[in-house]
Amino acid sequence: MRKHVFTFLLFAFAALSSFSQSGFIIEKDSVDTVYSYQFTPTVTLADSFYWTFGDGDSSFVTPAFHAYDTLGEYKACLTILDT
């Protein structure tokens, strides 16, 4: 089993509309929530995806949607397991 981990330091603010990082893409969600983002992996064939968003929340769903409560600095992380 191979494990790939990709991290990105996200500064949540309204002006961010899209950002590509090795391993995943972050896009401002179209929802009216100011700090809502869509996280999409650039790798599509894998056994599982695990997201952590740096604020205590996580998800196994991909693409993942996440809304931050406040402005801040968050370490978003994607862990991919592939056999």
C-alpha positions as CSV (number, residue, x, y, z in Angstrom):
1,M,0.0,0.0,0.0
2,R,1.3,3.5,-0.9
3,K,0.5,6.5,1.1
4,H,0.7,10.0,-0.4
5,V,0.2,13.1,1.7
6,F,-0.2,16.6,0.3
7,T,-0.5,19.7,2.4
8,F,-1.3,23.3,1.8
9,L,-1.3,26.3,4.1
10,L,-4.6,28.1,3.4
11,F,-5.3,31.7,4.4
12,A,-9.1,31.8,4.3
13,F,-10.3,35.1,2.9
14,A,-13.0,36.2,0.5
15,A,-10.7,37.2,-2.4
16,L,-9.3,33.6,-3.0
17,S,-11.2,32.2,-6.0
18,S,-9.0,29.3,-7.1
19,F,-5.6,27.8,-6.3
20,S,-3.8,24.7,-7.5
21,Q,-1.4,22.9,-5.2
22,S,0.5,19.7,-5.9
23,G,-2.0,17.0,-5.1
24,F,-5.2,19.1,-5.0
25,I,-7.1,22.2,-6.2
26,I,-8.8,24.6,-4.0
27,E,-11.7,26.7,-5.4
28,K,-14.0,29.2,-3.8
29,D,-17.4,27.5,-3.5
30,S,-20.3,29.2,-5.3
31,V,-22.3,29.1,-2.1
32,D,-22.8,32.5,-0.5
33,T,-20.8,31.5,2.5
34,V,-17.7,33.8,2.6
35,Y,-15.1,31.2,3.6
36,S,-16.5,28.1,1.7
37,Y,-14.2,26.1,-0.5
38,Q,-14.2,23.0,-2.7
39,F,-11.1,20.7,-2.4
40,T,-10.6,18.5,-5.5
41,P,-7.7,16.0,-5.7
42,T,-5.6,16.0,-8.9
43,V,-5.2,12.2,-8.5
44,T,-8.4,10.4,-9.5
45,L,-7.5,6.7,-9.2
46,A,-7.0,5.8,-5.6
47,D,-8.5,3.5,-2.9
48,S,-9.3,6.3,-0.5
49,F,-9.0,10.0,0.1
50,Y,-8.9,11.6,3.6
51,W,-9.1,15.4,4.0
52,T,-8.2,17.4,7.1
53,F,-9.0,21.1,6.9
54,G,-6.8,22.5,9.8
55,D,-9.8,23.5,12.0
56,G,-10.6,20.1,13.4
57,D,-12.9,19.0,10.6
58,S,-12.2,16.2,8.2
59,S,-13.8,14.3,5.3
60,F,-13.5,11.1,3.3
61,V,-15.7,12.5,0.5
62,T,-14.1,13.8,-2.7
63,P,-14.4,16.4,-3.9
64,A,-14.7,17.8,-0.4
65,F,-16.6,21.0,0.5
66,H,-15.7,22.9,3.6
67,A,-16.7,26.2,5.2
68,Y,-14.4,27.9,7.7
69,D,-16.1,29.9,10.5
70,T,-13.6,32.8,10.5
71,L,-10.6,34.3,8.7
72,G,-7.4,32.5,9.5
73,E,-4.5,30.4,8.6
74,Y,-5.4,26.7,8.1
75,K,-3.3,23.7,7.1
76,A,-5.4,21.7,4.7
77,C,-4.1,18.2,4.1
78,L,-5.0,15.4,1.7
79,T,-3.9,11.8,2.4
80,I,-4.4,9.3,-0.5
81,L,-4.1,5.6,0.0
82,D,-3.4,3.5,-3.0
83,T,-2.8,-0.3,-3.2
